[in-house]
Amino acid sequence: MKKTILFSLLIVGLLFVAFSATAQSLLDNPDYKKALELQRQAEAAYAEGDYDKAREYSEQAKLYIERSNAYVDQRLLIYRANSLLKAAQERVSYFKSVGVLPDYQGYLDQAEKDLAQAKASYDAGRYEESIEYSRKVLAGIAVMKTVREK
């Protein structure tokens, strides 16, 4: 019984260390704070010899850290989608402002359509879809040449 509880505490502790090192500001959320508090309670209960309570706190801490990790994953996805969308918008704006050779106008037209889809997907909360459309914009624009590069 003691080995199981000690193992549970060790796993929860390792989860905290791993995730706190990667995204500290993202972990500043209520679920993460609750998980930390439960971990402290589990360690205190274990030190007092109340192994059942320590296990209970450890299991609750694990649930809260999983919720915190889901929050972090969602925030990172939004950040990635936003970054790619902005990059795609900047590239399309650039090519629209300087002009493209006639052979590349079709690429620009398609990029504008894909950009509209990326923005609509982002606004609707479909971040993975937005990422794909933004990547499509950037890939399509990568082959274009401006009028200035003749």
N, C-alpha and C positions, 0 to 999 in steps of 0.2 A: 504494500500500500504506500509506504513512504517513498519507494523508488518511483512509483507512478506519479506521485505528487511532485517530487523533485524534478522529474523529467518534464512534467507539465510546466512548472515554473521556469525551467531552463529554456524550453521552447518559446514561451511567451517573452522571456527576456531577450532571446536572440531576435525575435521578430521586432521588438522595440529598437534594438540596436541597428538592425539592418535598415529599417524604414526611416528612422530618425536621421541617419547619415545621408540619405538621398534627397529628401525633400522637406527640410526642416520647416520652412514657412507654410508649406501645404499641410503639414501635420498639426498646425495650430487650429484645430477644430474641436468641437465639443466631444466627439466620439474618441478622439485620441487622448484628450485630457481625462476622460472617464476611464479609459483603459489604463492610463498611468496610475490613477488613483486605485483602481482595483488591483493592479500589480503590487502596489505598496501594501495594500490590505492583505493580499495573499502572502507576501513575504512576512508580514507581521504575524499573521495567524500561524504560519509555518514555524516561525521562531518560538511562538508560544506553545507549540505542540498540538494545535487544533488543525489537524491534517484535513479533516473533512471540509472545514471552512476554507482552508487554503486552496483546496481543489476547486471548490465552488467559485471562489474569487478568480482563480486562474481561468476557469472556463468562461466566466463572464468577461474577463479581460480579453480573452481570445475573440469573442464575438464583437466586442467594441473595436478591437484593432482591425478586424476584417471589414467592418463598416467604414472605419477611417481610411483603410487602403482603397476601398471602392471610391470614396470621395477624392482621394489623391489621384487615382487613375482617371477619373472623370475630368478633374481640373487640368491634368496634363494633356488629355485628349483635346479639350477646348483650346488650350494654349497652342498646341500643334496646329489645329485647324485654323485658328486665327492668324498665326504666323504665316502659314502657307497662303491663306487668302490674301493677306496684305502683300506678300511677295508677288502673287499673281496680278493683283490690282496695279501694283507699281509697274510691272513689266508691260501690261496692256496699255496703261496710260503713257508710258514712254514711247512705245511704238506708234500709238495714235498721234502723239504730239510731233514726232519727227517724220512720220510717214514711212511706208515700206515700198519696196519695189513691187511693181504690178504682179509679178510672179508669186509674191508672198501674201497678197491681199486675202486670199482664201484662208490662209493660216490665221491671219488676224481676225477675220470674221468668225471663224470657228472658236478662236480663243475668247472672243467676246461672249459668244453663246455659252461656252463652258464656264466662264467667269460668272455669268448670271446664274447658272445652275449652282456653282459653288457658293455664291452668296445666299441664294434661296435655301440651300441645304443647311448652311450655317445658321441662318435666321430661324429655321425650323427645328434646330437642335439635332440635326442629323450630321454630326461632326465627322464621322468616318467617310460618309458620302461627300461632304464638302472637301475633305482632304484629297480624295480621289480626283474630283473635278479640278481642284487647284493644281494638283500635280500634272493633270492633263494639259492645263493651260500652259504651265511652265515648260513642259516637254514640247508642245506645239510651237511655242514662241522661240525655243532654242535654235531652230533652223532658220529663222527669219533674218533678213538683212534690211537695213534702213536705206532710205534714199541717199543719205550722206555717204554710205559705204560703196557706192557705185565704183 
